[in-house]
Amino acid sequence: MKIFDKNGLKEWDHYTIQHEPVSSLNLMKRAAERLTEKIIPFLDISQPVVILCGPGNNGGDGLCISVLLRDLFYKVEIWYFPIHPPSEENIICMAKVKQTDEISWQNISFETPLPALSPDAIIIDAIMGYGFHGPWKDGWENVISAINHLPNYKIAIDLPSGMNDDEILSSLCVHVNTTLSIEVPKRCFYYSENYVKTGNIQVVPIGLDSTFYKNKKTSYNSIDANYVKSILTPRQTFDQKWQFGHTALMVGHQLSKGAALLAAKACLRSGAGLLTCYIPEVVSDPLVTFLPETMVHLNGTSQLEGKIEIPGYINSYGIGPGLGRSEQTQKAVLELLESTAHISKVIDADALNAVSSSGKNPGSYLHNAVITPHEKEFERLFGKQNSMLEMEATALKICEKYNCVCILKGAFSRVITPEGVLFYNTTGNPGMAKAGSGDVLTGMITGFLSQGYSLENAAVLGVFLHGLSGDLAKEILGEYAMLPSDTIDNIGKSFLMIQ
């Protein structure tokens, strides 16, 4: 799903108004209808509803919602925040609300305490929308802090008031339990600093023009099931294993045999036609016992060492899980990476550590690769990063410079492309934060590269289906007990969910 900045969102509104055509006021009323449908399940008819409305169009949405809830016999109260002069639409909606005595009205001032509020009241936050220009000032920052101290359940319209993409990491905003994001998610939702402030996020379509959405370019996207389905290639009746590629994995060490087993099984579960694992001898018996479908090529006794020669029929490979950091292994890894710039590959774990320890420019090794660093591996490669925003900016430069795709692993894993496009993944859970999860992801992406997917699409498919498989494992076992091997066991179910 595309993610637009505030300028893109304004253009989308204006395009819809001009081409549907529909008036700005009627578009606001339509939005209020869709939002009200999502709000009602949170309400009990006996609960008071307090709607916090600002002077802009977000506040106009809140005013329209108040009328709709009034018509459904909910007890509604407006707290109005005159932060700046009201918009034309806001004035019209305000007049509609004030025509009835059934909706009570309170003007809020930064100079006086908030009105008394029943503890069971539901608060709907519609003070400011995506056009907010921070920071809060003139005393309004104290009002926002006071709202945050209220124990009531809070629902934000579009995004919590004060949160915005201009100041992703530092904005003071209303803290809510649920956010109803209009039409698309907002970029600011995908950062740890904001995640605890948005609560559960629901995207609410309001019927903005689909042609604009289709044609408007953006550098930011979220990965959802519809997008993954659009890039997943269906299999045909007469397809054969050769059509799904012969790939390779360079994995394993005498002390980390399991990494090889996890990566190999995940690779085949993701659809690779044939797989050869380049492993030390000590890993061979466990691997072929655990996964008889794989072929093996022995390089070394207890660790991977010596020159790794891969034949021409190998169309991709993954390297790194469980290799260890011995001098011999690192030498073999770097020689292979230098000699296979033409081959699509996944570079992970100890292979990334080999690159960062090489003393050479990382670009010597990263061409035509998907790299999958966690935070510490990224910093060993490219230097200390002070925030996820800074890490994203660095990764965008690296991917363009070295023609690689970077996956920044973690909550909402980022896929960053050489063309300057950033994808936020929407699947996965904290139960996947266990040793071995990265090995599974490397195996899955390698499996997709084997089938001929581009670096970008292999990475997108990998992170989404990896996370979805983990979510399915969580449903069965819970976050504490689930294992990376349980994620692998649910890869097949995750495919079935998006086909």
N, C-alpha and C positions, 0 to 999 in steps of 0.2 A: 504494500500500500504506500502511495506517495505521501511524503510529508512536506508541506509548504511552510515557508516562513510567513511573517505577518503581511508582507507585501503581496505574496502569492495568494494568501487567503482573501485579502481585500480585492484583488483582481478577480478571483473566483466569484465572490459575491456580486461584483459589478457586472461581470460577464453574464451571470445568471439573470440578473435584473434586466439587462439589455436584450438577451436572446430568448428568454422563455416566452414572452416577457412577463415580468411580475414586478410589482412595486416593492420598494425596500420595506415598507411597512407590512405588506402581505407576506413577504419572505420571512420577516421577523415572527409574524403570527404562525406561519407554518412551522418554523423552528420550535416555537413554544409548544405547539401541539405534539410534535415528536418527542420533545423533552419531557413533557408532562406524562406521556405514556410510560416513559422510563422511570419517572419519579414516583408514580402512584404505588408500585409494589413496595416501596420503602415506608409507606404511610399507613397509619390506622386512622379511621375517621374521627376518632376521639382525640387524636394528637393535634395540638396547634402547629401551624406551619409559619415560620418566620422567614421572609424572603429579603435578603440584603441586596438592595438595588442601587447601583451607581447611576451617573448621569449620561452614560453612553449607550451604545446599542446592546451591550451585554446586560446592562440594567434594564433596557427595553424588553429584552427576552424575559427577564425576571418579572417585570410588570405584567406582561402578557400571560405568563404562567400563573400569576396570582388570580387573574380573572377566570382562567380555566378551572383552577382548583376551587374557587368560590362557587362556580357553576355546578361543581360536583359535591357541594355542601361541606367542604373542608373549612375549618376556621383559619383564616389567613391574616397575617399582619405584615405590613411593609415597614422595613427600616430603610430610610432613604439617606444616601450619602452624597451631599452636594459638593463633591470634590472640585468640580469645574462646571461651567455652564452646560445645561443639558442639550443633547442633540435634538434635531427636529422630530425624529421618530420617538424619542424618549418623552418629549413634551406631549405628543398625541396619546401615547400609552398612559402617561401620568393622568391626563384628563379623564381617560376611560375609567381608571381605578377610582378616582376621586368622585365619580358620579354616584357611587354607592356607599352607604354607611356600613356595608357588610364586611369590607376590608378596612381594618384599622391602619392608621398611618402614623409613623414616628419619624421626624427629621432628626438625623444623628449629627452631633457636633463633636469635633475633636476636643472641645473645651469642657465637656461634661461626661459623666460616666454613662455607660450603655444602659438602656432600660432594663428593668427586671424581666426575667425570662423563666418560664416554667422548665424544669429539668427534663421533661419528656418532649419538649418542642423539637421539631426537626428544623434545622437551619439550611436554607438554600442560598448559596453564595453566588450573587450575580452583580458584584460591585464593579469589577473591571474585567475586560476580556483580553484578547491577544494584543490589542493595540496599546496596552499600558506602557507608559514611559516612566521607569523608576528613577531613583528610589522614591518610596513614600516620604513625604515631608510635611512641614507645617502642622505637625501634631498628629497627622493621620497614621503615622507609624505606630503610635501608642494605641490607637483604636484597633488596628489590625492585631496587635499583640493581645489586647483585651479580648477580642473575638476568639483568639486561639486558646485562651484560658477557659472559655466556656466548655462544659463537659458534653454538650449536646451533639447528637449525630449531625454531620454536616455533609452536604452535597454541593459540589461546584458545577456551575454551568460553563462549559467549554474548557476552562482550566482554573485552578485556584487563583483568586484575585491577587495580583502582584507577581505571579510567576510568569516568566516570558523567556523567549529565546535570546534576547539581547544580554541578559545577565543570568545565564543558566545556573551558575554555581553560587550566587550570592544574594539572590532576591529574597526579601521579606515577603511572605505571602500568607494567605489564610490556609490553615492546615485542615484538610477535609478527610472524610472516610470514603467518599466515592466521587469520582470525576466523570461527568458526562461530556465527552469531547465531541464537538460538532463536526461531523462528516469524516474527519481524519484525526489521527493522533498528532500530538505536538512534539517537536524534537526534545523539548525540555523534560518530557516525562521519563527519559531513558537514562537518567543520571542518579547515582546513589544519594546525592544531596537533596534531590527533589522527590525521590520515590516514596519516602515516608510521609510526604505532604499531600500527595495526590490520592492516596488510598486506592481502592479498586477502580480501574479505568474501563469505562464502556464507551465505545465509539457509536455515535448516534447519527445515522444518515438523515438529512433533511431535504434531499432532492436538489442539491446544487448541480449545475449543468455538467453532464458526463463528458461532453465533447471537450470542454476546458480541461477536465481532469486527464483525459486521454492524451491531449496534445501538449500540455504544459510540462516543461522539463524541470526537474528538480535534482539536487545533489543528495537528497536524503530520502530514505525509504524504510518502511518496516517490512519484515518478511512475514507473510501470513500464508495460510493454506491455499488461498486462491492463486497467489503468485507462484508458489511452489508447484501447484498443479499445472500452471501454464508453461513451465519450463521442463517438466518431467516428460520424457519421451516414452510413449506407450510401446509395448512390445508387440511384434507381429507374429503371426502363426508360424512362418517359415524361418524365423530368426535362428541363428546358431551361435554357439558359445564364442566363436571367433569374432563375431560382430560386437561382442561386449568386452573385447580387449583381453590382452594378456599383460597383467600388471605385476609389479614386484614390491616387496617390502624388505627393507634392511633394518632388522630389529633384533633385540634380545641380547642377553649377557648371562653369564652363569649365575649372577645374583638377581636377575630380573627376567626370568623366563616368561613370567606371566604377561609382560608387556607384549611379547611376540604373539602369544595366544590370543589376547584381546584384539589387537590390531588386525590380525589375520582373519579371525572370525567375522569381525565387523566389516572388513573389506568384502568378503564373499556374500555376507548378508545384504550388502548394499548393491549387489548386482554384477560384480566383476565376472567375466567369463572364465578366466583362468588366473591363478595366482601362484607365483614362485616366491618363496621366502628365502632371502639370503641371510643365513643365521650361522652362529658358531655351532660346532658339533654337539655341545652339551645341551642345546635347545631342541635338537632334532627329534629325539624320541618323544618328549612331552608334546611337541607340536603335532606330529603326525598321528599320535594317539588321540589327542584332543580334537584334531581337525584333519581327518583323512583326505578331505577334498583338496588340500593344498599340496604343492610340490615344493621341494627344498633344494637349495644350493648351499653347500657348506663352505664358509669362509672363516677359518680359524677354529681353535679348539674350545676355549672358554670364553672368548670374546671375538667380535668381528674384527678381522685384520687382514692385511694383504690387499692387493689390488682387486677391486670389485669390477668385474667385466660383465656387462649385461648385453645380451644379444639383440639384434635389430628388431626382433618381433616383440620385444617388451615396449609397450607404447606409453608407459607412465610408471612412476614408482613413488613410494612413501618411505621416508627415512627418519630415524631418530628414536622411536620409543624403546627404552630399556637398553640402549647401546653402551652406557657407561662413558667414562671420560678419559680412558687411557690414551697415551700418546699414539699408539699404533692404530687404535680405532679412529681417533680424530684425523689422523693422516689419511686413512682409507676413505673417510667420509668426504674430506675436502677435495681429494683427487677425483672422486666420483662426481661431486657437484660441479667442479670446473670442467669436466669433460662431457657433461650432459646438459649443457645450456639449452639444447634444442628439444629436450624431453620435458613434458609436463610432470610436475612432481609436487609432493607435500614435504615440507621440512619442519620437523617438530623436535622438541625435547633436546636430547643430547646432540643431535645434528645442529640445532641452533646454537648450543653451547660451543660446539666445535667451530662454527663460523665466528662467534664473538671472541674466541680465543686465538684465532688464526693470525691476528696482527695485520690482516689485509682489510681493504675496504669491503664491507659486506656485499656490495654490488657485484663482486667477483663470483658470488655463489648463488644469488637469489633470482637470477633471470628465469622467467617462465615457471615460477614456483608459487605455491600457496604456502605462506609461512603462518604458523599457529602458536605464537608466543603467549605465555601468560605474562603478567606485569613485570616480574623480575627478569625473565628471559628477554623481554623487549628492552628493558633498561640496560642489560648487559650488551645488547647489540647497538643501541642508539642513544644511550645516555639517560641520565635521571630525568623523570617526568614528574611534574608537580600536580597534575590532575588528569582525569580521563580526557578532558577537552584538549589538553596539551598533547597527550598521547595520540589522540585522533589526528591532530594537525601534523604531528611528526610522521605518523603512518601515511597520511595522504601524500606528503612530499616523497617519502621513501618509495611508495608504490609507483608513483609517476616516474621517479628517477630510475628505478631498477626494473620496471616492467614486471612487477609481481603483485599478488593479492595478499593482503594481510588480514588475518582473523585475530582480533583482540578478544581473548577468551574471558568469560565471566558472565555476570548477569547482563542480559541483552547483548550478547556477543556481537561485536561489530565486524562486518565484512567490508573491507576497504579496497577499492579497485584502482588500477592505473589511470582510469579516466576521471578520477576525482569523485566517484560515487560512494556513498556510505550507506550500508544496510544495517538496521538494528534487528536482531533476532527477537522473536516474541515467545519462544518456547524454552523449556528448561526450568529447573528448580534447585534449591539449595542441597537437596539430597544427592545431586550429581557432583558435589564438591568433595570428591574422594579420589585417591590415587588410582589411576587407570582410566579415568574418564577421557583424558586427553588422548590416550592410546586408541580408544574406541573411535574418537572423532577423526584421528589421522587415518585409521583404516577405512572409515566410511568415505572420506573425501577421496582417498586413493581409489576406492572402488568406483566412484563417479567419474574421476579422470579416465579410468580404464575404459569406460563406456563412451568416451568421446566428448563429454561435456567440457565447456570452456572452464578456465580457472575460476572465473566469477560464478558461473552456475554450479560448478562442483562444490564450491565453498558455501554458497547459499543453500543448496540441497543438504549438504553435510550438517551445517549448524542447525537448520530447522528440524530435520528428521532425527538428529541426535537428541535435541532437546525434547521433541515430541515423544520419542521412545523413552526418555527419562521420565517424562510426565506420566506415561502409561505405567511404568514401573512404580512410580510413586503411588498411583491409585491402588496398586495391589499390596505394596509392602510399607509404604510411608517413607518419609524423607530420611529417617534415622537408619533404617535397616537395608534400604536398597543398595545394590552394588553395581559397578559398571557392567558386569556380566548380565545383570538383569536388564540394563538398557539394551544390550545386544539382543536379548531374547524378545524384545518388543519392537525391533526394527521392522519385522514383517507386518505387525499390526499398524505401525505408523504409515507404511506404504498404503495399506488398505484404506486408511482413513482419508487419504487425499486423492485416491484414484476415482 
